[in-house]
Amino acid sequence: MVVEMVKLQQQEQFSTNEANSVSAKVIRTSAQHRSNSNHSPGRWGHYFAGKYFNSETIVKNGQQSTNRTQSTSNVEKKYIASLDLGTTTVRCFIFNKRGRICARAEEKVELLHPKRGYVEMDPEQVWSMCKNVIQTAVTSVGVQSVISLGVCTQRCTFLTWDAETGQPLHNLITWQDIRADQLVNDWNNCWTMKAVRWVSAVLHFFTRSKRYKASSVVKYMNAQVVLRLKWVLDNTPLVQQKLQEGRVKFGTLDTWILYKLTNGKVHATDPSNASGTALYDPFLMVWSGFVMALVGLPRDILPEMRTSAGDWGTCAESLLGQPLPITAVVSDQGASLIGGGGYTRGHIKLTLGTGGFLNLNTGRSPHSSVKGIYPVVGWQEPNGVVTYMAEGSANDIGTIIEWGKRIGLYSCVSETADLASSVADSGGVYFVPAFQGLQAPINDSRAGCGFLGISPRTSRAHLVRALLDSLAFIIYQMYETLLQEAGHLMFDSGSKILADGGVSSNRVLLQHVATLCNSSVTRYTTTDLSALGAAVLAAVGAGVFATVSDFEGDLEVECVFEPQELLRPELLRQYNTWRKVVQRFKHWEQRKPLLEEP
């Protein structure tokens, strides 16, 4: 486990005009987070009252010791805890009133691949990691000083479990899993779906409703939950048995962890997580009875719907020795938009992690797409106000970078930028990043992945450059689609892009994105925007803020990548060639069943 403590020297002013200070040491296990004394204070202060404590947390050889002098009465509540469940890591952060990280704990998630196309997680292992990181991070500052907990998770990873015993009926099936690919393909091409699209097109013609426009071109995707859930119900005998007994609960990852945190008292989700499942209607903000009936899924297994910020129950006392309120549950993409300050219509956020997500804040209205840029909920505040996003996604970003390391193209991910910069271009080599197919606007789950154009003069640097170029091209393809469908919104914010996620540390990739999109790309010193966004939303749920826009954090810009106008024509030429290469890799798996074992 990685543990990091950052104690900041600070002085806060309260309504009594009494100044109290905290003095402590800074002990770090990484240089990821920096403190900056020039930052202006945030706006958490009106909530906090009481006395500070002095503490020193030291990590040596994985052992943490704490020396703390603190008043046992009237302890000041000045922190928000944030649990961030990603595809490869489980992390808990402690944020102070300025939005700075004061403590963190992290554990690596092991992805399971029992068969080709299957990508799973052990639900009990994930829960154990959540307990560990929460306990480590929260106890390092004292549970009495923590206001509440916010939770953000990857979307579309789901589980079913026994409603009476709480025992999982199978492993968590992640958003990367493509076991239901044949089912997805069959449904998208069946007469029933063709009829749905035709009727929706007619209704849109007469009503001009965005909802009917979206359903007139609707296609299911592997990343969505709906058909993977149907596959589980149709192919898992234990689930079928429990269904007959009326003992099945279903939930995405947030629902499962919330269920465990509250010791089974809360079975709920929020619109931001539900809207990625294709079981939820973001236009009407309800579970879609039509989809459930169409596909043949039982409604009684679904979780309750709650606003993203608000009352989500309390962590069981056994976790931390006393109850801790849970005041926010939100998807990672919505949370990162909040964390980066993208509160208003027109903000654009690019997350580069395991996958890539380009999110456009569309304000109070969902976006209707004809090219597969789906409308999703960013978050919903306690007053019921909803912020929507239009989202393009690419399943393979970080997976491509890690694959290159695994096969020996480079020994360290940080080498990729230098290797790619050592050559003028990719030397005519192109790469199609499609381990899990190609998403919108191509929407081909059976596309192949590979290089084209390798010659005797091709070097390792050319291959690495081709990898990074391909990621920039696929991001630009999403951006171009958003520009075509919602350009009026993008220009509202001056078409600036905020980048976060681990892969955003690659300067060559971000420079390519800036040049191709003809837009500045901003990267902050922290890439933990999802965790920060969940903390801000938890503060709203706890009553610290009335709305997310009340938070004024201390985000520090590390770098702004400006478009290189002279290089753009050549990059666009390469992009157009790459699009032709992609055509050769489309429908690669059509000649044999996708999951057929060799």
C-alpha positions in Angstrom: 0.0 0.0 0.0 1.1 3.5 -0.7 0.5 6.0 2.0 1.2 9.7 1.7 0.8 12.4 4.3 1.0 16.1 3.5 0.5 18.4 6.4 0.4 22.1 5.4 1.3 25.1 7.4 -1.7 27.3 7.3 -3.6 29.9 9.2 -7.4 30.2 9.1 -9.6 33.1 10.1 -13.0 32.3 11.8 -16.0 34.5 12.5 -14.5 35.4 15.9 -11.4 36.7 14.1 -9.3 34.4 16.1 -6.4 32.9 14.2 -5.3 29.4 14.8 -2.4 27.7 13.1 -1.4 24.2 12.3 2.3 23.4 12.2 3.4 20.0 11.0 6.0 18.2 9.0 5.7 17.1 5.4 6.5 13.5 4.7 6.0 12.1 1.2 6.4 8.8 -0.6 6.0 10.5 -4.0 6.5 14.0 -5.5 3.1 14.0 -7.1 1.5 16.6 -4.9 3.1 20.0 -4.2 2.1 22.8 -1.8 2.2 26.4 -2.9 2.1 29.2 -0.3 0.8 31.7 -2.9 -2.5 29.9 -3.3 -5.5 31.8 -2.2 -7.8 30.2 0.4 -10.9 28.3 -0.7 -14.4 28.7 0.7 -14.8 25.9 3.1 -14.0 28.1 6.1 -17.6 29.1 7.2 -18.3 25.4 8.0 -15.5 24.7 10.3 -15.2 25.6 14.0 -13.4 24.2 17.0 -9.7 23.5 17.7 -6.9 22.3 15.5 -4.7 19.5 16.5 -1.0 19.0 15.8 0.0 15.8 14.3 3.0 14.1 12.6 2.5 11.0 10.5 5.6 9.0 9.5 5.8 6.1 7.0 8.7 3.8 7.4 9.0 0.4 5.7 5.3 0.4 5.2 4.6 1.0 8.9 2.8 4.2 9.9 3.1 5.8 13.3 1.3 8.8 14.5 2.0 11.2 17.3 -1.0 13.4 17.9 -1.9 15.9 20.5 -5.5 16.8 20.2 -8.5 18.0 22.2 -10.9 15.2 22.8 -13.8 17.6 22.9 -15.0 20.0 20.2 -12.6 18.5 17.6 -12.7 20.6 14.5 -14.2 18.9 11.4 -12.1 20.3 8.6 -11.5 17.4 6.1 -13.5 15.6 3.5 -12.6 12.0 2.6 -12.9 10.8 -1.0 -12.9 7.2 -2.2 -11.8 6.8 -5.8 -12.3 3.4 -7.4 -10.6 3.2 -10.8 -9.9 0.3 -13.1 -6.4 -0.4 -11.8 -6.3 1.4 -8.4 -8.4 1.9 -5.3 -7.5 5.2 -3.5 -8.7 7.2 -0.6 -7.8 10.9 -0.3 -8.2 13.4 2.5 -8.8 16.9 1.3 -8.6 20.1 3.4 -10.7 23.2 2.9 -8.5 24.4 0.1 -8.9 21.2 -1.9 -5.4 20.2 -1.2 -4.5 16.6 -0.5 -3.5 16.0 3.2 -3.4 12.2 3.1 -3.8 9.4 0.7 -3.7 5.6 0.6 -3.7 3.4 -2.4 -3.9 -0.2 -3.4 -3.5 -1.8 -6.9 -6.4 -3.8 -8.3 -5.8 -7.1 -10.0 -7.9 -7.6 -13.2 -8.9 -11.1 -13.9 -9.1 -12.6 -17.4 -10.5 -16.1 -17.0 -11.4 -16.4 -20.7 -10.7 -14.4 -23.8 -12.8 -11.2 -23.8 -13.6 -11.6 -20.0 -12.3 -8.8 -17.7 -13.3 -9.2 -14.1 -12.5 -8.1 -10.5 -12.9 -10.1 -7.3 -15.7 -8.2 -5.5 -14.5 -9.2 -2.0 -11.0 -8.2 -2.8 -12.1 -4.8 -4.1 -14.2 -4.3 -0.9 -11.2 -5.3 1.3 -9.0 -2.7 -0.5 -11.7 -0.1 0.0 -11.7 -0.8 3.7 -8.0 -0.7 3.9 -7.5 2.6 2.1 -10.3 4.3 4.0 -9.1 3.2 7.4 -5.5 4.2 6.6 -6.3 7.6 5.2 -9.0 8.6 7.7 -7.3 7.4 10.8 -4.2 9.3 9.8 -6.0 12.6 10.4 -8.5 11.3 12.9 -12.0 10.3 12.1 -13.4 13.0 14.4 -12.0 15.7 12.1 -13.6 14.3 8.9 -16.9 15.8 7.9 -18.0 13.1 5.5 -17.1 10.7 2.7 -17.6 11.1 -1.1 -17.4 8.1 -3.5 -16.5 8.1 -7.2 -16.2 5.0 -9.3 -15.7 3.8 -12.8 -19.0 3.4 -14.5 -20.6 0.2 -16.0 -18.7 -2.3 -13.9 -21.5 -4.3 -12.2 -22.4 -7.2 -9.9 -25.4 -9.3 -8.8 -25.5 -10.6 -5.2 -27.7 -12.5 -2.8 -30.2 -10.1 -1.3 -30.3 -12.1 2.0 -26.7 -13.0 2.6 -25.0 -10.3 0.6 -22.8 -12.9 -1.1 -21.7 -12.1 -4.7 -23.1 -14.4 -7.3 -20.2 -13.9 -9.7 -17.2 -11.6 -10.1 -17.5 -8.0 -10.9 -17.8 -7.7 -14.6 -15.9 -4.6 -15.7 -16.7 -2.0 -18.4 -13.9 -3.5 -20.6 -15.5 -7.0 -20.7 -16.8 -8.1 -24.1 -18.3 -11.5 -23.4 -21.7 -10.3 -24.6 -20.3 -9.1 -27.9 -22.3 -11.6 -30.0 -25.5 -10.6 -28.1 -24.7 -6.9 -28.7 -24.2 -7.5 -32.4 -27.4 -9.6 -32.7 -29.5 -7.0 -30.9 -28.2 -4.1 -32.9 -29.0 -5.9 -36.2 -32.4 -7.5 -35.2 -35.7 -6.4 -36.6 -36.9 -5.3 -33.2 -34.2 -2.6 -32.9 -34.7 -1.6 -36.5 -38.4 -1.0 -35.7 -37.5 1.0 -32.6 -35.2 3.2 -34.7 -37.8 3.7 -37.4 -40.6 4.6 -35.1 -38.3 6.9 -33.2 -37.3 8.7 -36.4 -41.0 9.2 -37.3 -41.8 10.5 -33.8 -38.8 12.9 -34.0 -40.0 14.2 -37.4 -43.3 15.2 -35.9 -42.3 16.2 -32.3 -38.6 17.4 -32.8 -37.9 15.7 -29.4 -34.3 15.2 -28.6 -35.2 12.0 -26.9 -36.6 10.5 -30.1 -33.7 11.8 -32.1 -31.3 9.9 -29.9 -33.3 6.7 -30.0 -33.6 6.9 -33.8 -29.9 5.9 -34.1 -29.5 4.0 -30.8 -27.1 1.1 -30.8 -26.0 -1.0 -27.8 -22.3 -1.1 -26.9 -20.2 -3.6 -25.0 -19.3 -1.0 -22.4 -22.9 -0.5 -21.4 -24.3 -2.8 -18.8 -27.7 -3.8 -20.3 -26.7 -6.7 -22.5 -23.9 -7.9 -20.3 -26.5 -8.1 -17.5 -28.8 -10.0 -19.8 -25.9 -12.4 -20.6 -25.3 -13.0 -16.9 -29.0 -13.7 -16.2 -29.2 -16.1 -19.2 -26.0 -17.9 -18.6 -25.4 -18.1 -14.9 -27.3 -21.0 -13.2 -26.8 -19.6 -9.6 -28.2 -16.2 -10.6 -31.2 -17.9 -12.3 -31.8 -19.9 -9.1 -31.7 -16.8 -6.9 -34.0 -14.9 -9.3 -36.6 -17.6 -8.9 -36.3 -17.2 -5.2 -36.6 -13.4 -5.4 -33.1 -13.0 -3.8 -31.1 -11.0 -6.4 -29.8 -7.5 -6.1 -28.1 -5.7 -9.0 -25.8 -2.8 -8.9 -22.9 -1.0 -10.6 -19.6 -0.8 -8.6 -20.7 2.3 -6.7 -23.9 0.4 -5.5 -21.9 -2.6 -4.3 -19.4 -0.6 -2.4 -22.1 1.6 -0.9 -24.0 -1.6 0.1 -20.9 -2.9 1.9 -20.0 0.5 3.5 -23.5 0.7 5.1 -23.5 -2.9 6.1 -26.4 -3.7 3.7 -28.6 -0.8 4.7 -28.4 1.1 1.4 -29.0 -0.3 -2.1 -28.9 2.8 -4.3 -27.1 4.5 -7.1 -27.1 8.0 -8.7 -28.0 9.2 -12.2 -24.4 9.7 -13.3 -23.6 6.0 -12.8 -27.0 4.8 -14.0 -26.9 6.8 -17.2 -24.0 4.8 -18.5 -25.8 1.5 -18.2 -28.4 2.0 -21.1 -31.0 1.0 -18.5 -31.6 4.6 -17.5 -33.4 7.3 -19.5 -31.3 10.5 -19.0 -34.1 12.6 -20.7 -36.8 11.5 -18.2 -34.3 10.8 -15.4 -35.9 7.4 -14.5 -35.0 3.7 -15.0 -36.3 2.9 -18.5 -39.2 0.6 -18.2 -39.2 0.3 -22.0 -35.7 -1.0 -22.2 -36.2 -3.4 -19.3 -39.3 -4.8 -21.0 -37.7 -4.9 -24.5 -34.6 -6.8 -23.3 -36.5 -8.9 -20.7 -34.8 -7.8 -17.4 -36.6 -7.8 -14.0 -37.1 -4.4 -12.5 -37.2 -5.6 -8.9 -33.4 -6.1 -8.8 -32.6 -2.4 -9.6 -31.2 -0.1 -6.9 -33.0 3.0 -5.6 -32.1 6.3 -7.3 -30.7 9.2 -5.2 -29.2 12.6 -6.1 -25.4 12.5 -6.5 -25.0 14.8 -3.4 -27.1 14.2 -0.3 -27.8 11.6 2.3 -26.3 8.2 1.4 -26.3 6.8 4.9 -23.3 6.3 7.1 -20.3 4.0 7.1 -20.8 1.2 9.5 -19.3 1.9 12.9 -17.2 -1.2 12.6 -15.2 0.4 9.8 -13.7 3.4 11.7 -14.9 3.0 15.3 -17.7 5.5 14.8 -20.2 6.4 12.0 -19.0 8.5 9.1 -21.6 10.1 6.9 -21.6 9.4 3.1 -22.7 12.5 1.3 -21.9 11.9 -2.3 -21.8 9.1 -4.9 -20.8 10.1 -8.5 -19.2 8.6 -11.6 -15.5 9.3 -12.1 -16.0 11.3 -15.3 -18.6 13.6 -13.7 -16.4 14.0 -10.7 -13.3 14.9 -12.7 -15.3 17.6 -14.6 -16.2 19.1 -11.2 -12.6 18.7 -9.9 -11.3 20.7 -12.9 -13.8 23.5 -12.4 -15.9 22.5 -15.4 -19.2 23.5 -13.7 -20.7 25.5 -16.5 -22.1 24.8 -20.0 -19.3 24.5 -22.7 -16.5 23.2 -20.5 -14.5 20.4 -22.1 -12.5 17.8 -20.2 -10.3 15.0 -21.5 -9.5 12.2 -19.2 -6.6 9.9 -20.2 -6.5 6.9 -18.0 -7.1 3.2 -18.8 -9.5 4.5 -21.3 -10.0 8.0 -22.8 -13.1 10.1 -22.2 -13.9 13.4 -23.9 -16.7 15.2 -21.9 -18.5 18.3 -22.9 -20.7 20.0 -20.2 -24.0 20.6 -22.0 -25.6 22.3 -19.0 -29.2 21.6 -18.0 -30.1 19.8 -21.3 -29.0 16.4 -22.5 -27.3 16.2 -25.9 -28.9 14.1 -28.7 -26.4 12.5 -31.0 -26.6 10.8 -34.4 -23.0 9.5 -34.3 -22.8 7.7 -31.0 -21.8 10.6 -28.7 -24.1 9.6 -25.9 -25.9 11.9 -23.4 -25.0 11.1 -19.8 -25.6 12.7 -16.5 -22.5 14.5 -15.0 -24.0 14.9 -11.5 -27.2 15.9 -9.7 -27.2 18.2 -6.8 -29.5 18.0 -3.7 -31.9 20.6 -5.1 -32.5 18.3 -8.1 -30.5 20.4 -10.6 -28.9 18.1 -13.2 -25.7 18.8 -15.1 -25.4 16.8 -18.3 -22.5 15.8 -20.4 -22.0 14.7 -24.0 -19.3 12.0 -24.0 -17.1 10.3 -26.5 -15.0 7.4 -25.3 -12.0 5.2 -26.4 -11.6 2.0 -24.4 -7.8 1.7 -25.1 -5.5 4.5 -24.0 -3.6 3.5 -20.9 -3.9 -0.2 -22.0 -2.0 0.7 -25.2 0.8 2.4 -23.2 1.1 -0.5 -20.8 1.1 -3.0 -23.6 4.0 -1.2 -25.3 6.0 -1.5 -22.0 5.1 -5.2 -21.6 6.4 -6.2 -25.0 9.6 -4.2 -24.6 9.1 -1.1 -26.7 10.3 0.8 -23.7 11.2 -0.1 -20.1 9.4 2.8 -18.5 6.3 4.7 -19.6 8.1 8.0 -19.0 10.5 7.1 -21.9 7.7 7.3 -24.5 7.8 11.1 -25.0 11.5 11.2 -25.5 11.5 8.2 -27.8 8.7 9.7 -29.9 10.4 13.1 -30.0 13.7 11.6 -31.3 12.2 11.1 -34.8 10.6 13.6 -37.0 7.5 11.4 -37.6 6.4 7.7 -37.5 8.3 6.9 -40.7 5.1 5.9 -42.5 4.0 3.5 -39.7 0.5 3.7 -38.4 -1.2 2.0 -35.4 -4.8 1.2 -34.8 -5.5 1.2 -31.0 -8.4 -1.3 -30.9 -7.8 -4.0 -28.3 -11.5 -3.7 -27.5 -12.7 -2.4 -30.9 -13.3 1.2 -31.9 -15.9 3.4 -30.3 -17.8 6.5 -31.6 -18.0 7.6 -34.2 -16.8 4.4 -35.9 -18.6 2.1 -33.5 -17.0 -1.2 -34.5 -16.6 -3.6 -31.6 -14.9 -6.1 -33.9 -12.2 -3.9 -35.3 -8.7 -5.3 -35.2 -5.6 -3.8 -33.5 -2.1 -3.5 -35.0 0.6 -1.7 -37.0 0.6 -1.1 -40.7 3.5 0.3 -42.9 6.4 -1.3 -41.1 9.6 -1.4 -43.3 13.3 -2.3 -42.9 14.0 1.3 -41.8 11.4 1.2 -39.0 13.0 1.7 -35.6 11.7 1.3 -32.1 11.2 5.1 -31.9 9.0 5.0 -35.0 6.8 2.4 -33.4 6.5 4.4 -30.2 5.7 7.5 -32.2 3.0 5.6 -34.1 1.5 4.5 -30.8 1.2 8.1 -29.5 0.1 9.4 -32.9 -2.8 6.9 -32.9 -4.0 8.0 -29.5 -3.9 11.6 -30.6 -5.8 10.7 -33.8 -8.5 8.8 -31.9 -9.0 11.7 -29.5 -9.2 14.2 -32.3 -11.8 12.0 -34.0 -14.0 12.3 -30.9 -13.4 16.0 -30.7 -14.2 16.4 -34.4 -17.5 14.6 -33.9 -18.4 16.8 -30.9 -17.5 19.8 -32.9 -19.9 18.8 -35.7 -22.7 17.9 -33.3 -22.3 20.5 -30.5 -19.9 23.1 -31.8 -22.1 26.0 -30.5 -21.6 24.7 -27.0 -17.8 24.2 -27.4 -17.2 27.7 -28.6 -19.1 29.1 -25.6 -16.0 28.2 -23.5 -13.4 29.3 -26.1 -12.8 25.6 -27.0 -10.2 25.1 -24.3 -9.6 21.5 -23.1 -8.7 20.4 -19.6 -6.6 17.2 -19.5 -6.3 14.9 -16.5 -5.5 11.2 -15.8 -2.2 9.4 -15.7 -1.5 9.4 -19.4 -2.0 13.2 -19.6 1.6 13.4 -18.3 2.8 12.6 -21.8 3.8 15.9 -23.3 4.0 14.6 -26.9 0.5 13.3 -26.8 -1.0 16.5 -25.3 0.9 18.7 -27.8 -0.5 16.6 -30.7 -4.0 16.9 -29.3 -3.7 20.7 -28.9 -2.4 21.0 -32.5 -5.0 18.7 -34.1 -7.9 20.2 -32.2 -6.5 23.8 -32.7 -7.2 24.4 -29.0 -5.2 25.0 -25.9 -4.9 22.0 -23.6 -4.4 22.7 -19.9 -2.8 20.2 -17.5 -2.8 20.8 -13.7 -0.1 19.8 -11.3 -2.5 17.1 -9.9 -4.1 14.4 -12.0 -6.4 13.4 -9.1 -9.4 15.5 -10.3 -11.9 12.7 -9.9 -11.2 12.4 -6.2 -11.3 16.2 -5.8 -14.6 16.4 -7.6 -16.1 13.7 -5.4 -14.9 15.6 -2.3 -16.4 18.9 -3.5 -19.7 17.1 -4.2 -19.5 15.5 -0.7 -19.1 19.0 0.7 -22.3 20.0 -1.1 -24.1 17.0 0.3 -22.9 17.8 3.8 -24.1 21.4 3.5 -20.7 23.0 3.3 -21.6 24.5 0.0 -24.9 25.2 -1.6 -23.6 24.2 -5.0 -20.4 22.9 -6.6 -19.6 26.3 -8.1 -19.2 27.7 -4.6 -15.9 25.8 -4.2 -12.8 27.8 -5.1 -9.9 25.4 -5.1 -6.1 25.8 -5.3 -5.6 24.0 -8.6 -2.2 25.0 -10.0 -1.6 24.9 -13.8 1.5 22.9 -14.6 1.5 23.4 -18.4 -0.6 24.8 -21.2 -0.1 23.3 -24.6 -0.9 25.7 -27.4 -1.6 24.6 -31.0 1.4 24.6 -33.3 -0.1 26.1 -36.5 2.8 25.3 -38.7 2.7 21.6 -37.9 -1.1 21.2 -38.1 -1.4 20.6 -41.9 1.1 17.7 -41.8 -0.6 16.2 -38.7 -4.0 16.5 -40.4 -2.5 14.7 -43.5 -1.3 11.9 -41.3 -4.6 11.8 -39.5 -6.5 11.4 -42.9 -4.0 8.6 -43.8 -4.7 6.9 -40.4 -8.4 7.0 -41.1 -7.8 5.0 -44.3 -5.7 2.5 -42.4 -8.5 2.1 -39.9 -10.8 0.9 -42.7 -8.5 -2.1 -43.2 -8.9 -3.1 -39.6 -12.7 -2.8 -39.4 -14.8 -5.9 -38.9 -11.6 -7.9 -38.2 -13.4 -10.5 -36.1 -16.4 -11.2 -38.3 -15.0 -14.3 -39.9 -15.0 -16.3 -36.6 -16.8 -16.0 -33.3 -15.1 -13.4 -31.1 -14.7 -15.6 -28.1 -13.7 -18.8 -29.9 -10.7 -20.4 -28.2 -7.7 -21.2 -30.5 
